[in-house]
Amino acid sequence: MNGEPMMLWYKAWRESRMRFAMIAVAVAAICVYAVRFRDQIQANGIPIRPGLRDGAYSENIYQFVYSGTAKGVFALLVIFLGLGGLLRERAHRTAIFTLALPVSRMRLILTQIVVGLAEMAALALLPALLIPSLSPLVHQSFPLAEALHFSVLWFGCGTIIFASAFFLSVVFGGEYIAPVACYIALISQSLVAQWAPLRPYRLNLMWTMGEFGTRHWDPQHNVLLSSPLPWTRLLIIALIASGLFALSARTTQRQDF
């Protein structure tokens, strides 16, 4: 019996490790590119011109990584990290073996959720590990505190994307229905949040993840100015994600295999 918990953790990791590795490689490659080729990239349509003063480095990294390409890639690929549940296993004809394990469906689902959240936390921390470490190689610096600030935002906002993808994969079978539906929901949320009456409330999840429009620099754009994390907004996101996880577990318990 002692080996059963470890077997469940290993099973969940084995099923998601390829997706996790692919996302990690994609995010890491963008971070390395942003540091190494900062003079050639374009951040949000703004050319990063050769010969910019050193102080613009932090702004350029922010635009390309934390509010641009890397953030978008992270948000979209987390959808695939969140695919779980037993319907996908039924499609691969492995559900019967999983259900034969002497553990409850609730435990199976919770294990998948915890492993997925741990993987997402590692992915959110990846830029914070890479960018401050690589910046001295190009004679620049990026504050670790700011990098960790955005890691918290990426993880907090990514939680609801992960939870939505997980819930949809529990409800809908097939390889593509859940990710496509989650992608449409994410894009729709961004569009609805930009509606003029709602814009003052800053409900756009992608804006929150990158602090779009609220990030400030000193007058010389030398450093990013610290701002408090939106804890209330992150708490609401966490509550919604928890509700989706609870619905996923309850739905799985009622499914007939």
C-alpha positions in Angstrom: 0.0 0.0 0.0 2.9 2.4 0.7 3.9 2.3 -2.9 0.4 3.3 -4.2 0.7 7.1 -3.5 4.1 7.2 -5.2 2.8 5.3 -8.1 0.0 7.9 -8.6 2.4 10.8 -8.5 4.7 9.1 -11.0 1.8 8.2 -13.2 0.6 11.9 -13.3 4.1 13.1 -13.9 4.7 10.6 -16.7 1.5 11.5 -18.5 2.3 15.3 -18.5 6.1 15.4 -18.6 6.4 15.7 -22.3 4.0 18.6 -22.4 5.8 20.2 -19.5 9.2 19.8 -21.2 7.9 21.3 -24.5 6.5 24.4 -22.7 9.7 24.8 -20.7 11.8 24.7 -23.8 9.6 27.2 -25.5 9.6 29.7 -22.6 13.3 29.3 -22.0 14.1 29.8 -25.7 12.2 33.1 -25.7 13.9 34.3 -22.5 17.4 33.5 -23.9 16.5 35.2 -27.2 15.2 38.3 -25.4 18.5 38.7 -23.5 20.9 37.7 -26.3 19.2 39.4 -29.3 17.6 42.4 -27.5 18.8 44.7 -30.3 17.0 42.8 -33.0 13.7 41.8 -31.5 10.4 43.8 -31.5 8.5 44.1 -28.3 4.8 44.7 -28.8 5.5 46.3 -32.2 8.1 48.7 -30.7 11.5 48.3 -32.4 14.3 47.8 -30.0 16.9 49.9 -31.7 20.6 49.2 -31.6 22.5 51.5 -29.4 19.7 52.1 -26.8 21.0 53.3 -23.5 21.7 50.6 -20.9 18.8 51.8 -18.9 16.2 50.7 -21.5 17.2 47.1 -21.0 14.6 46.4 -18.2 11.8 48.0 -20.3 12.7 45.9 -23.3 12.8 42.7 -21.3 9.4 43.6 -19.8 7.9 44.3 -23.1 9.1 41.2 -24.8 8.9 38.7 -22.0 6.6 39.7 -19.2 4.0 41.7 -21.3 4.6 40.2 -24.7 5.7 37.1 -26.5 6.7 34.9 -23.5 3.6 35.7 -21.6 1.4 34.9 -24.5 3.2 31.6 -25.2 3.0 30.6 -21.5 -0.8 31.4 -21.3 -1.6 29.4 -24.5 0.6 26.4 -23.7 -0.7 26.1 -20.2 -3.9 25.0 -21.8 -2.3 21.8 -22.9 -0.6 21.3 -19.5 -4.1 21.3 -18.0 -5.5 18.5 -20.1 -6.4 15.7 -17.7 -9.3 13.6 -16.4 -10.3 10.1 -17.3 -12.1 10.8 -20.7 -8.7 11.2 -22.4 -7.6 7.9 -20.9 -10.7 6.2 -22.2 -9.9 7.5 -25.7 -6.5 5.8 -25.3 -8.1 2.7 -23.8 -6.2 3.0 -20.6 -9.0 4.2 -18.3 -10.0 0.6 -17.4 -6.5 0.0 -16.0 -6.5 3.3 -14.1 -9.9 2.6 -12.6 -8.7 -0.8 -11.5 -6.2 0.9 -9.1 -7.2 0.6 -5.4 -7.7 4.4 -5.1 -10.7 6.6 -5.4 -11.4 8.7 -8.5 -11.2 11.8 -6.3 -7.6 10.9 -5.4 -6.7 10.3 -9.1 -8.0 13.7 -10.0 -6.4 15.5 -7.1 -3.1 14.0 -8.0 -3.3 15.2 -11.6 -4.2 18.7 -10.4 -1.4 19.0 -7.8 1.2 17.7 -10.3 0.0 20.1 -13.0 0.0 23.1 -10.6 3.5 22.2 -9.5 4.7 22.0 -13.1 3.0 25.4 -13.8 4.8 26.9 -10.8 8.1 25.7 -12.2 7.3 27.2 -15.6 6.3 30.5 -14.0 9.6 30.6 -12.2 11.7 29.8 -15.2 12.0 33.4 -16.5 12.9 34.6 -13.0 15.8 32.0 -13.0 17.0 32.7 -16.5 16.8 36.5 -17.1 18.6 37.8 -14.0 21.2 35.0 -14.4 21.8 35.6 -18.1 21.7 39.4 -18.1 25.3 39.9 -16.7 26.5 37.9 -19.8 25.4 40.9 -22.0 26.6 43.4 -19.3 23.1 44.2 -18.1 21.0 43.5 -15.1 17.4 42.7 -14.3 16.1 42.8 -10.7 15.3 39.4 -9.2 12.5 40.9 -7.1 10.7 42.1 -10.2 11.2 38.8 -12.0 9.7 37.0 -9.0 6.9 39.5 -8.9 5.8 38.5 -12.4 6.3 34.8 -11.6 3.6 35.2 -9.0 1.3 36.9 -11.5 2.0 34.2 -14.1 1.2 31.4 -11.7 -1.9 33.2 -10.2 -3.4 34.0 -13.6 -2.3 30.8 -15.1 -4.2 28.8 -12.4 -7.6 29.7 -13.9 -6.4 28.9 -17.4 -5.1 25.5 -16.2 -8.4 24.9 -14.2 -10.5 25.8 -17.2 -8.6 23.4 -19.5 -8.8 20.7 -16.9 -12.5 21.1 -16.4 -13.2 21.1 -20.1 -11.1 18.0 -20.7 -13.1 16.2 -17.9 -16.4 17.2 -19.6 -15.5 16.7 -23.3 -13.7 13.7 -24.8 -11.3 13.9 -27.7 -7.9 15.4 -28.1 -8.8 18.8 -29.5 -12.3 19.8 -28.2 -11.1 20.9 -24.7 -8.0 22.9 -25.8 -9.9 24.6 -28.6 -12.8 25.5 -26.3 -10.4 26.8 -23.7 -8.6 28.9 -26.3 -11.8 30.4 -27.5 -12.9 31.1 -23.9 -9.5 32.9 -23.2 -9.8 35.0 -26.3 -13.4 35.8 -25.6 -12.6 36.9 -22.0 -10.0 39.2 -23.3 -12.3 40.8 -25.9 -15.3 41.1 -23.5 -13.0 42.7 -20.8 -12.0 45.4 -23.3 -15.6 46.5 -23.8 -15.7 50.2 -22.8 -18.0 49.8 -19.8 -15.9 47.0 -18.3 -12.4 48.4 -19.1 -12.1 50.5 -15.9 -12.4 47.3 -13.9 -9.4 45.8 -15.6 -10.9 42.3 -15.9 -8.6 41.3 -18.8 -6.7 38.3 -17.5 -3.8 38.8 -19.9 -3.5 42.4 -18.8 -3.4 41.3 -15.2 -0.7 38.7 -15.9 1.6 41.3 -17.5 0.4 44.4 -15.5 -0.4 46.1 -18.8 -0.9 49.8 -18.3 0.1 49.8 -14.6 3.8 49.1 -14.8 6.0 52.2 -14.4 9.6 53.2 -14.7 11.7 56.0 -13.3 11.9 59.2 -15.5 15.0 57.8 -17.3 13.5 54.3 -17.7 16.4 52.9 -15.9 14.5 50.6 -13.5 11.1 49.2 -13.1 9.3 50.8 -10.1 7.8 48.4 -7.6 4.1 48.1 -7.3 2.0 45.8 -4.9 0.7 42.6 -6.2 -3.1 42.6 -6.9 -3.8 40.2 -4.1 -7.6 40.7 -4.1 -7.8 39.9 -7.8 -5.5 36.9 -7.4 -7.6 35.6 -4.6 -10.7 35.8 -6.7 -9.0 34.0 -9.5 -7.9 31.3 -7.0 -11.4 30.8 -5.8 -12.8 30.5 -9.3 -10.1 28.0 -10.1 -10.8 26.0 -7.0 -14.5 25.9 -8.0 -13.6 24.5 -11.4 -11.3 21.9 -9.8 -14.2 20.9 -7.5 -16.6 20.6 -10.4 -14.0 18.5 -12.3 -13.7 16.0 -9.4 -17.5 15.8 -8.9 -18.1 15.3 -12.6 -15.4 12.5 -12.8 -17.1 10.7 -9.8 -20.4 10.6 -11.7 -19.1 9.5 -15.1 -19.9 6.1 -16.3 -16.9 4.1 -17.7 
